Amino acid sequence: MKRVNCMACKHYFVTWDMKFPKGCRAFQFKTPNLPSLDVFRSSGEVCLKFEDKRKRGKI
């Protein structure tokens, strides 16, 4: 399984909610885990919405 690093994704964000400190804008949810783990647990697939935020504007 390819592991997805949510912190390198442009959809990842940190919330103010102490119970759900991590979030995904693409799937519109907050979670105590890395969002990619919840996506994998619920669908059995790696996150298909991952977009590397470090590659913005680069060809």
Predicted model as a PDB file, atoms N, CA, C, CB and O in Angstrom, pLDDT in the B-factor column:
MODEL        1                                                                  
ATOM      1  N   MET A   1       0.839  -1.184   0.000  1.00 60.00           N  
ATOM      2  CA  MET A   1       0.000   0.000   0.000  1.00 60.00           C  
ATOM      3  C   MET A   1       0.880   1.242   0.000  1.00 60.00           C  
ATOM      4  CB  MET A   1      -0.952   0.001   1.215  1.00 60.00           C  
ATOM      5  O   MET A   1       1.825   1.345   0.782  1.00 60.00           O  
ATOM      6  N   LYS A   2       0.568   2.169  -0.869  1.00 74.00           N  
ATOM      7  CA  LYS A   2       1.262   3.449  -0.907  1.00 74.00           C  
ATOM      8  C   LYS A   2       0.711   4.326   0.215  1.00 74.00           C  
ATOM      9  CB  LYS A   2       1.097   4.144  -2.302  1.00 74.00           C  
ATOM     10  O   LYS A   2      -0.501   4.514   0.315  1.00 74.00           O  
ATOM     11  N   ARG A   3       1.584   4.856   1.048  1.00 80.00           N  
ATOM     12  CA  ARG A   3       1.145   5.720   2.147  1.00 80.00           C  
ATOM     13  C   ARG A   3       1.066   7.151   1.658  1.00 80.00           C  
ATOM     14  CB  ARG A   3       2.101   5.612   3.362  1.00 80.00           C  
ATOM     15  O   ARG A   3       1.942   7.625   0.935  1.00 80.00           O  
ATOM     16  N   VAL A   4       0.019   7.825   2.055  1.00 88.00           N  
ATOM     17  CA  VAL A   4      -0.201   9.215   1.672  1.00 88.00           C  
ATOM     18  C   VAL A   4       0.153  10.104   2.860  1.00 88.00           C  
ATOM     19  CB  VAL A   4      -1.677   9.450   1.214  1.00 88.00           C  
ATOM     20  O   VAL A   4      -0.350   9.900   3.965  1.00 88.00           O  
ATOM     21  N   ASN A   5       1.009  11.081   2.633  1.00 92.00           N  
ATOM     22  CA  ASN A   5       1.392  12.032   3.672  1.00 92.00           C  
ATOM     23  C   ASN A   5       0.460  13.234   3.594  1.00 92.00           C  
ATOM     24  CB  ASN A   5       2.884  12.470   3.519  1.00 92.00           C  
ATOM     25  O   ASN A   5       0.663  14.137   2.782  1.00 92.00           O  
ATOM     26  N   CYS A   6      -0.549  13.240   4.433  1.00 94.00           N  
ATOM     27  CA  CYS A   6      -1.547  14.315   4.411  1.00 94.00           C  
ATOM     28  C   CYS A   6      -0.931  15.686   4.620  1.00 94.00           C  
ATOM     29  CB  CYS A   6      -2.596  14.070   5.470  1.00 94.00           C  
ATOM     30  O   CYS A   6      -1.414  16.674   4.065  1.00 94.00           O  
ATOM     31  N   MET A   7       0.119  15.759   5.406  1.00 94.00           N  
ATOM     32  CA  MET A   7       0.717  17.060   5.690  1.00 94.00           C  
ATOM     33  C   MET A   7       1.372  17.687   4.460  1.00 94.00           C  
ATOM     34  CB  MET A   7       1.738  16.924   6.794  1.00 94.00           C  
ATOM     35  O   MET A   7       1.672  18.881   4.463  1.00 94.00           O  
ATOM     36  N   ALA A   8       1.592  16.908   3.426  1.00 94.00           N  
ATOM     37  CA  ALA A   8       2.138  17.428   2.175  1.00 94.00           C  
ATOM     38  C   ALA A   8       1.037  17.694   1.149  1.00 94.00           C  
ATOM     39  CB  ALA A   8       3.159  16.450   1.600  1.00 94.00           C  
ATOM     40  O   ALA A   8       1.323  18.068   0.011  1.00 94.00           O  
ATOM     41  N   CYS A   9      -0.222  17.502   1.552  1.00 95.00           N  
ATOM     42  CA  CYS A   9      -1.360  17.672   0.642  1.00 95.00           C  
ATOM     43  C   CYS A   9      -1.961  19.073   0.781  1.00 95.00           C  
ATOM     44  CB  CYS A   9      -2.439  16.601   0.919  1.00 95.00           C  
ATOM     45  O   CYS A   9      -2.047  19.614   1.884  1.00 95.00           O  
ATOM     46  N   LYS A  10      -2.371  19.645  -0.336  1.00 96.00           N  
ATOM     47  CA  LYS A  10      -2.951  20.987  -0.288  1.00 96.00           C  
ATOM     48  C   LYS A  10      -4.334  21.013   0.357  1.00 96.00           C  
ATOM     49  CB  LYS A  10      -3.036  21.557  -1.683  1.00 96.00           C  
ATOM     50  O   LYS A  10      -4.819  22.089   0.705  1.00 96.00           O  
ATOM     51  N   HIS A  11      -4.975  19.876   0.525  1.00 97.00           N  
ATOM     52  CA  HIS A  11      -6.305  19.802   1.130  1.00 97.00           C  
ATOM     53  C   HIS A  11      -6.266  19.635   2.651  1.00 97.00           C  
ATOM     54  CB  HIS A  11      -7.076  18.658   0.519  1.00 97.00           C  
ATOM     55  O   HIS A  11      -7.286  19.800   3.320  1.00 97.00           O  
ATOM     56  N   TYR A  12      -5.095  19.308   3.195  1.00 97.00           N  
ATOM     57  CA  TYR A  12      -4.946  19.087   4.636  1.00 97.00           C  
ATOM     58  C   TYR A  12      -4.986  20.415   5.384  1.00 97.00           C  
ATOM     59  CB  TYR A  12      -3.629  18.343   4.940  1.00 97.00           C  
ATOM     60  O   TYR A  12      -4.434  21.415   4.924  1.00 97.00           O  
ATOM     61  N   PHE A  13      -5.648  20.416   6.548  1.00 97.00           N  
ATOM     62  CA  PHE A  13      -5.628  21.594   7.401  1.00 97.00           C  
ATOM     63  C   PHE A  13      -5.706  21.192   8.867  1.00 97.00           C  
ATOM     64  CB  PHE A  13      -6.781  22.537   7.045  1.00 97.00           C  
ATOM     65  O   PHE A  13      -6.171  20.103   9.203  1.00 97.00           O  
ATOM     66  N   VAL A  14      -5.244  22.086   9.734  1.00 97.00           N  
ATOM     67  CA  VAL A  14      -5.290  21.885  11.174  1.00 97.00           C  
ATOM     68  C   VAL A  14      -6.476  22.675  11.707  1.00 97.00           C  
ATOM     69  CB  VAL A  14      -3.948  22.325  11.865  1.00 97.00           C  
ATOM     70  O   VAL A  14      -6.669  23.837  11.349  1.00 97.00           O  
ATOM     71  N   THR A  15      -7.272  22.038  12.567  1.00 96.00           N  
ATOM     72  CA  THR A  15      -8.466  22.686  13.108  1.00 96.00           C  
ATOM     73  C   THR A  15      -8.202  23.186  14.529  1.00 96.00           C  
ATOM     74  CB  THR A  15      -9.665  21.711  13.095  1.00 96.00           C  
ATOM     75  O   THR A  15      -7.164  22.891  15.122  1.00 96.00           O  
ATOM     76  N   TRP A  16      -9.150  23.942  15.058  1.00 96.00           N  
ATOM     77  CA  TRP A  16      -9.092  24.393  16.448  1.00 96.00           C  
ATOM     78  C   TRP A  16      -9.793  23.406  17.369  1.00 96.00           C  
ATOM     79  CB  TRP A  16      -9.722  25.780  16.588  1.00 96.00           C  
ATOM     80  O   TRP A  16      -9.741  23.560  18.589  1.00 96.00           O  
ATOM     81  N   ASP A  17     -10.438  22.407  16.813  1.00 95.00           N  
ATOM     82  CA  ASP A  17     -11.175  21.412  17.584  1.00 95.00           C  
ATOM     83  C   ASP A  17     -10.191  20.406  18.193  1.00 95.00           C  
ATOM     84  CB  ASP A  17     -12.223  20.686  16.690  1.00 95.00           C  
ATOM     85  O   ASP A  17      -9.540  19.656  17.465  1.00 95.00           O  
ATOM     86  N   MET A  18     -10.083  20.391  19.513  1.00 96.00           N  
ATOM     87  CA  MET A  18      -9.104  19.514  20.164  1.00 96.00           C  
ATOM     88  C   MET A  18      -9.424  18.032  19.975  1.00 96.00           C  
ATOM     89  CB  MET A  18      -9.034  19.831  21.645  1.00 96.00           C  
ATOM     90  O   MET A  18      -8.515  17.202  19.988  1.00 96.00           O  
ATOM     91  N   LYS A  19     -10.696  17.689  19.801  1.00 97.00           N  
ATOM     92  CA  LYS A  19     -11.071  16.287  19.592  1.00 97.00           C  
ATOM     93  C   LYS A  19     -10.831  15.842  18.150  1.00 97.00           C  
ATOM     94  CB  LYS A  19     -12.538  16.075  19.959  1.00 97.00           C  
ATOM     95  O   LYS A  19     -10.616  14.658  17.891  1.00 97.00           O  
ATOM     96  N   PHE A  20     -10.868  16.781  17.220  1.00 97.00           N  
ATOM     97  CA  PHE A  20     -10.686  16.494  15.794  1.00 97.00           C  
ATOM     98  C   PHE A  20      -9.707  17.514  15.208  1.00 97.00           C  
ATOM     99  CB  PHE A  20     -12.059  16.531  15.028  1.00 97.00           C  
ATOM    100  O   PHE A  20     -10.117  18.420  14.482  1.00 97.00           O  
ATOM    101  N   PRO A  21      -8.409  17.370  15.522  1.00 97.00           N  
ATOM    102  CA  PRO A  21      -7.442  18.408  15.153  1.00 97.00           C  
ATOM    103  C   PRO A  21      -6.967  18.412  13.694  1.00 97.00           C  
ATOM    104  CB  PRO A  21      -6.269  18.275  16.017  1.00 97.00           C  
ATOM    105  O   PRO A  21      -6.300  19.355  13.268  1.00 97.00           O  
ATOM    106  N   LYS A  22      -7.299  17.381  12.935  1.00 97.00           N  
ATOM    107  CA  LYS A  22      -6.834  17.299  11.543  1.00 97.00           C  
ATOM    108  C   LYS A  22      -8.027  17.263  10.611  1.00 97.00           C  
ATOM    109  CB  LYS A  22      -5.940  16.053  11.322  1.00 97.00           C  
ATOM    110  O   LYS A  22      -9.068  16.699  10.947  1.00 97.00           O  
ATOM    111  N   GLY A  23      -7.876  17.870   9.431  1.00 97.00           N  
ATOM    112  CA  GLY A  23      -9.003  17.911   8.518  1.00 97.00           C  
ATOM    113  C   GLY A  23      -8.603  17.777   7.060  1.00 97.00           C  
ATOM    114  O   GLY A  23      -7.437  17.932   6.697  1.00 97.00           O  
ATOM    115  N   CYS A  24      -9.599  17.486   6.235  1.00 97.00           N  
ATOM    116  CA  CYS A  24      -9.415  17.365   4.789  1.00 97.00           C  
ATOM    117  C   CYS A  24     -10.473  18.224   4.098  1.00 97.00           C  
ATOM    118  CB  CYS A  24      -9.511  15.867   4.323  1.00 97.00           C  
ATOM    119  O   CYS A  24     -11.670  17.979   4.246  1.00 97.00           O  
ATOM    120  N   ARG A  25     -10.031  19.224   3.349  1.00 97.00           N  
ATOM    121  CA  ARG A  25     -10.970  20.087   2.635  1.00 97.00           C  
ATOM    122  C   ARG A  25     -11.601  19.371   1.436  1.00 97.00           C  
ATOM    123  CB  ARG A  25     -10.261  21.358   2.168  1.00 97.00           C  
ATOM    124  O   ARG A  25     -12.744  19.655   1.077  1.00 97.00           O  
ATOM    125  N   ALA A  26     -10.872  18.457   0.824  1.00 96.00           N  
ATOM    126  CA  ALA A  26     -11.390  17.740  -0.347  1.00 96.00           C  
ATOM    127  C   ALA A  26     -12.594  16.877   0.025  1.00 96.00           C  
ATOM    128  CB  ALA A  26     -10.288  16.866  -0.971  1.00 96.00           C  
ATOM    129  O   ALA A  26     -13.582  16.836  -0.708  1.00 96.00           O  
ATOM    130  N   PHE A  27     -12.511  16.189   1.162  1.00 96.00           N  
ATOM    131  CA  PHE A  27     -13.603  15.328   1.598  1.00 96.00           C  
ATOM    132  C   PHE A  27     -14.490  15.992   2.650  1.00 96.00           C  
ATOM    133  CB  PHE A  27     -13.048  14.034   2.144  1.00 96.00           C  
ATOM    134  O   PHE A  27     -15.514  15.436   3.046  1.00 96.00           O  
ATOM    135  N   GLN A  28     -14.101  17.162   3.093  1.00 96.00           N  
ATOM    136  CA  GLN A  28     -14.879  17.970   4.031  1.00 96.00           C  
ATOM    137  C   GLN A  28     -15.180  17.240   5.340  1.00 96.00           C  
ATOM    138  CB  GLN A  28     -16.173  18.395   3.384  1.00 96.00           C  
ATOM    139  O   GLN A  28     -16.339  17.073   5.718  1.00 96.00           O  
ATOM    140  N   PHE A  29     -14.111  16.805   6.028  1.00 96.00           N  
ATOM    141  CA  PHE A  29     -14.290  16.218   7.354  1.00 96.00           C  
ATOM    142  C   PHE A  29     -13.093  16.519   8.237  1.00 96.00           C  
ATOM    143  CB  PHE A  29     -14.505  14.705   7.251  1.00 96.00           C  
ATOM    144  O   PHE A  29     -12.002  16.832   7.761  1.00 96.00           O  
ATOM    145  N   LYS A  30     -13.334  16.413   9.562  1.00 97.00           N  
ATOM    146  CA  LYS A  30     -12.296  16.556  10.570  1.00 97.00           C  
ATOM    147  C   LYS A  30     -12.139  15.209  11.264  1.00 97.00           C  
ATOM    148  CB  LYS A  30     -12.640  17.692  11.596  1.00 97.00           C  
ATOM    149  O   LYS A  30     -13.087  14.426  11.333  1.00 97.00           O  
ATOM    150  N   THR A  31     -10.939  14.940  11.779  1.00 97.00           N  
ATOM    151  CA  THR A  31     -10.659  13.640  12.366  1.00 97.00           C  
ATOM    152  C   THR A  31      -9.520  13.742  13.384  1.00 97.00           C  
ATOM    153  CB  THR A  31     -10.311  12.624  11.271  1.00 97.00           C  
ATOM    154  O   THR A  31      -8.697  14.652  13.294  1.00 97.00           O  
ATOM    155  N   PRO A  32      -9.463  12.820  14.350  1.00 97.00           N  
ATOM    156  CA  PRO A  32      -8.311  12.800  15.255  1.00 97.00           C  
ATOM    157  C   PRO A  32      -7.097  12.110  14.611  1.00 97.00           C  
ATOM    158  CB  PRO A  32      -8.685  12.089  16.565  1.00 97.00           C  
ATOM    159  O   PRO A  32      -5.981  12.224  15.117  1.00 97.00           O  
ATOM    160  N   ASN A  33      -7.314  11.402  13.505  1.00 94.00           N  
ATOM    161  CA  ASN A  33      -6.248  10.672  12.791  1.00 94.00           C  
ATOM    162  C   ASN A  33      -5.814  11.467  11.569  1.00 94.00           C  
ATOM    163  CB  ASN A  33      -6.728   9.249  12.369  1.00 94.00           C  
ATOM    164  O   ASN A  33      -6.366  12.529  11.281  1.00 94.00           O  
ATOM    165  N   LEU A  34      -4.834  10.954  10.860  1.00 94.00           N  
ATOM    166  CA  LEU A  34      -4.534  11.537   9.555  1.00 94.00           C  
ATOM    167  C   LEU A  34      -5.721  11.229   8.646  1.00 94.00           C  
ATOM    168  CB  LEU A  34      -3.178  10.973   8.956  1.00 94.00           C  
ATOM    169  O   LEU A  34      -6.192  10.092   8.631  1.00 94.00           O  
ATOM    170  N   PRO A  35      -6.212  12.195   7.898  1.00 96.00           N  
ATOM    171  CA  PRO A  35      -7.367  11.959   7.040  1.00 96.00           C  
ATOM    172  C   PRO A  35      -7.182  10.783   6.072  1.00 96.00           C  
ATOM    173  CB  PRO A  35      -7.668  13.206   6.258  1.00 96.00           C  
ATOM    174  O   PRO A  35      -8.136  10.058   5.790  1.00 96.00           O  
ATOM    175  N   SER A  36      -5.973  10.595   5.569  1.00 95.00           N  
ATOM    176  CA  SER A  36      -5.746   9.489   4.624  1.00 95.00           C  
ATOM    177  C   SER A  36      -5.998   8.132   5.278  1.00 95.00           C  
ATOM    178  CB  SER A  36      -4.312   9.542   4.076  1.00 95.00           C  
ATOM    179  O   SER A  36      -6.414   7.193   4.598  1.00 95.00           O  
ATOM    180  N   LEU A  37      -5.755   8.012   6.578  1.00 94.00           N  
ATOM    181  CA  LEU A  37      -6.035   6.755   7.280  1.00 94.00           C  
ATOM    182  C   LEU A  37      -7.532   6.486   7.346  1.00 94.00           C  
ATOM    183  CB  LEU A  37      -5.448   6.788   8.696  1.00 94.00           C  
ATOM    184  O   LEU A  37      -7.975   5.355   7.142  1.00 94.00           O  
ATOM    185  N   ASP A  38      -8.307   7.524   7.629  1.00 95.00           N  
ATOM    186  CA  ASP A  38      -9.761   7.358   7.674  1.00 95.00           C  
ATOM    187  C   ASP A  38     -10.327   7.045   6.293  1.00 95.00           C  
ATOM    188  CB  ASP A  38     -10.423   8.619   8.237  1.00 95.00           C  
ATOM    189  O   ASP A  38     -11.262   6.254   6.166  1.00 95.00           O  
ATOM    190  N   VAL A  39      -9.763   7.664   5.260  1.00 94.00           N  
ATOM    191  CA  VAL A  39     -10.202   7.378   3.887  1.00 94.00           C  
ATOM    192  C   VAL A  39      -9.923   5.913   3.564  1.00 94.00           C  
ATOM    193  CB  VAL A  39      -9.485   8.314   2.862  1.00 94.00           C  
ATOM    194  O   VAL A  39     -10.781   5.227   3.007  1.00 94.00           O  
ATOM    195  N   PHE A  40      -8.727   5.427   3.909  1.00 94.00           N  
ATOM    196  CA  PHE A  40      -8.376   4.038   3.628  1.00 94.00           C  
ATOM    197  C   PHE A  40      -9.258   3.070   4.420  1.00 94.00           C  
ATOM    198  CB  PHE A  40      -6.900   3.789   3.951  1.00 94.00           C  
ATOM    199  O   PHE A  40      -9.712   2.059   3.886  1.00 94.00           O  
ATOM    200  N   ARG A  41      -9.494   3.383   5.685  1.00 94.00           N  
ATOM    201  CA  ARG A  41     -10.327   2.497   6.521  1.00 94.00           C  
ATOM    202  C   ARG A  41     -11.766   2.416   6.023  1.00 94.00           C  
ATOM    203  CB  ARG A  41     -10.319   2.980   7.969  1.00 94.00           C  
ATOM    204  O   ARG A  41     -12.399   1.365   6.110  1.00 94.00           O  
ATOM    205  N   SER A  42     -12.277   3.521   5.503  1.00 94.00           N  
ATOM    206  CA  SER A  42     -13.679   3.504   5.066  1.00 94.00           C  
ATOM    207  C   SER A  42     -13.866   2.984   3.653  1.00 94.00           C  
ATOM    208  CB  SER A  42     -14.255   4.881   5.159  1.00 94.00           C  
ATOM    209  O   SER A  42     -14.912   2.413   3.344  1.00 94.00           O  
ATOM    210  N   SER A  43     -12.865   3.170   2.777  1.00 93.00           N  
ATOM    211  CA  SER A  43     -13.045   2.775   1.380  1.00 93.00           C  
ATOM    212  C   SER A  43     -12.171   1.605   0.945  1.00 93.00           C  
ATOM    213  CB  SER A  43     -12.768   3.942   0.498  1.00 93.00           C  
ATOM    214  O   SER A  43     -12.474   0.934  -0.042  1.00 93.00           O  
ATOM    215  N   GLY A  44     -11.086   1.358   1.679  1.00 92.00           N  
ATOM    216  CA  GLY A  44     -10.149   0.318   1.270  1.00 92.00           C  
ATOM    217  C   GLY A  44      -9.207   0.771   0.174  1.00 92.00           C  
ATOM    218  O   GLY A  44      -8.414  -0.023  -0.332  1.00 92.00           O  
ATOM    219  N   GLU A  45      -9.284   2.044  -0.199  1.00 92.00           N  
ATOM    220  CA  GLU A  45      -8.442   2.616  -1.261  1.00 92.00           C  
ATOM    221  C   GLU A  45      -7.572   3.723  -0.672  1.00 92.00           C  
ATOM    222  CB  GLU A  45      -9.315   3.169  -2.436  1.00 92.00           C  
ATOM    223  O   GLU A  45      -7.939   4.356   0.318  1.00 92.00           O  
ATOM    224  N   VAL A  46      -6.411   3.948  -1.297  1.00 93.00           N  
ATOM    225  CA  VAL A  46      -5.604   5.096  -0.888  1.00 93.00           C  
ATOM    226  C   VAL A  46      -6.325   6.367  -1.315  1.00 93.00           C  
ATOM    227  CB  VAL A  46      -4.168   5.032  -1.503  1.00 93.00           C  
ATOM    228  O   VAL A  46      -7.175   6.330  -2.205  1.00 93.00           O  
ATOM    229  N   CYS A  47      -5.999   7.465  -0.701  1.00 93.00           N  
ATOM    230  CA  CYS A  47      -6.671   8.728  -0.991  1.00 93.00           C  
ATOM    231  C   CYS A  47      -6.420   9.153  -2.436  1.00 93.00           C  
ATOM    232  CB  CYS A  47      -6.196   9.824  -0.024  1.00 93.00           C  
ATOM    233  O   CYS A  47      -5.274   9.309  -2.858  1.00 93.00           O  
ATOM    234  N   LEU A  48      -7.495   9.337  -3.182  1.00 92.00           N  
ATOM    235  CA  LEU A  48      -7.393   9.731  -4.588  1.00 92.00           C  
ATOM    236  C   LEU A  48      -7.435  11.242  -4.765  1.00 92.00           C  
ATOM    237  CB  LEU A  48      -8.509   9.093  -5.391  1.00 92.00           C  
ATOM    238  O   LEU A  48      -7.272  11.735  -5.881  1.00 92.00           O  
ATOM    239  N   LYS A  49      -7.651  11.989  -3.680  1.00 94.00           N  
ATOM    240  CA  LYS A  49      -7.722  13.445  -3.751  1.00 94.00           C  
ATOM    241  C   LYS A  49      -6.395  14.115  -3.400  1.00 94.00           C  
ATOM    242  CB  LYS A  49      -8.806  13.951  -2.827  1.00 94.00           C  
ATOM    243  O   LYS A  49      -6.311  15.343  -3.403  1.00 94.00           O  
ATOM    244  N   PHE A  50      -5.362  13.337  -3.100  1.00 93.00           N  
ATOM    245  CA  PHE A  50      -4.072  13.898  -2.714  1.00 93.00           C  
ATOM    246  C   PHE A  50      -3.488  14.757  -3.828  1.00 93.00           C  
ATOM    247  CB  PHE A  50      -3.097  12.783  -2.348  1.00 93.00           C  
ATOM    248  O   PHE A  50      -3.386  14.327  -4.977  1.00 93.00           O  
ATOM    249  N   GLU A  51      -3.103  15.987  -3.464  1.00 93.00           N  
ATOM    250  CA  GLU A  51      -2.408  16.891  -4.381  1.00 93.00           C  
ATOM    251  C   GLU A  51      -1.240  17.494  -3.617  1.00 93.00           C  
ATOM    252  CB  GLU A  51      -3.369  18.012  -4.944  1.00 93.00           C  
ATOM    253  O   GLU A  51      -1.435  18.165  -2.603  1.00 93.00           O  
ATOM    254  N   ASP A  52      -0.039  17.257  -4.097  1.00 92.00           N  
ATOM    255  CA  ASP A  52       1.159  17.720  -3.424  1.00 92.00           C  
ATOM    256  C   ASP A  52       1.239  19.233  -3.423  1.00 92.00           C  
ATOM    257  CB  ASP A  52       2.389  17.135  -4.078  1.00 92.00           C  
ATOM    258  O   ASP A  52       1.322  19.848  -4.486  1.00 92.00           O  
ATOM    259  N   LYS A  53       1.215  19.847  -2.243  1.00 90.00           N  
ATOM    260  CA  LYS A  53       1.227  21.307  -2.160  1.00 90.00           C  
ATOM    261  C   LYS A  53       2.604  21.872  -2.477  1.00 90.00           C  
ATOM    262  CB  LYS A  53       0.785  21.764  -0.774  1.00 90.00           C  
ATOM    263  O   LYS A  53       2.727  23.068  -2.741  1.00 90.00           O  
ATOM    264  N   ARG A  54       3.631  21.052  -2.459  1.00 84.00           N  
ATOM    265  CA  ARG A  54       4.985  21.516  -2.771  1.00 84.00           C  
ATOM    266  C   ARG A  54       5.209  21.674  -4.261  1.00 84.00           C  
ATOM    267  CB  ARG A  54       6.007  20.559  -2.206  1.00 84.00           C  
ATOM    268  O   ARG A  54       6.205  22.273  -4.667  1.00 84.00           O  
ATOM    269  N   LYS A  55       4.308  21.152  -5.096  1.00 75.00           N  
ATOM    270  CA  LYS A  55       4.478  21.223  -6.549  1.00 75.00           C  
ATOM    271  C   LYS A  55       3.706  22.362  -7.192  1.00 75.00           C  
ATOM    272  CB  LYS A  55       4.054  19.931  -7.172  1.00 75.00           C  
ATOM    273  O   LYS A  55       3.613  22.419  -8.418  1.00 75.00           O  
ATOM    274  N   ARG A  56       3.154  23.266  -6.405  1.00 64.00           N  
ATOM    275  CA  ARG A  56       2.389  24.386  -6.950  1.00 64.00           C  
ATOM    276  C   ARG A  56       3.249  25.244  -7.857  1.00 64.00           C  
ATOM    277  CB  ARG A  56       1.809  25.236  -5.824  1.00 64.00           C  
ATOM    278  O   ARG A  56       4.346  25.659  -7.482  1.00 64.00           O  
ATOM    279  N   GLY A  57       2.751  25.504  -9.036  1.00 60.00           N  
ATOM    280  CA  GLY A  57       3.419  26.401  -9.960  1.00 60.00           C  
ATOM    281  C   GLY A  57       4.637  25.831 -10.648  1.00 60.00           C  
ATOM    282  O   GLY A  57       5.266  26.517 -11.454  1.00 60.00           O  
ATOM    283  N   LYS A  58       4.981  24.606 -10.355  1.00 58.00           N  
ATOM    284  CA  LYS A  58       6.146  23.972 -10.976  1.00 58.00           C  
ATOM    285  C   LYS A  58       5.681  23.061 -12.092  1.00 58.00           C  
ATOM    286  CB  LYS A  58       6.976  23.179  -9.936  1.00 58.00           C  
ATOM    287  O   LYS A  58       4.605  22.468 -12.017  1.00 58.00           O  
ATOM    288  N   ILE A  59       6.491  22.955 -13.116  1.00 54.00           N  
ATOM    289  CA  ILE A  59       6.150  22.086 -14.254  1.00 54.00           C  
ATOM    290  C   ILE A  59       7.046  20.871 -14.232  1.00 54.00           C  
ATOM    291  CB  ILE A  59       6.290  22.839 -15.608  1.00 54.00           C  
ATOM    292  O   ILE A  59       6.933  20.005 -15.099  1.00 54.00           O  
TER     293      ILE A  59                                                      
ENDMDL                                                                          
END                                                                             
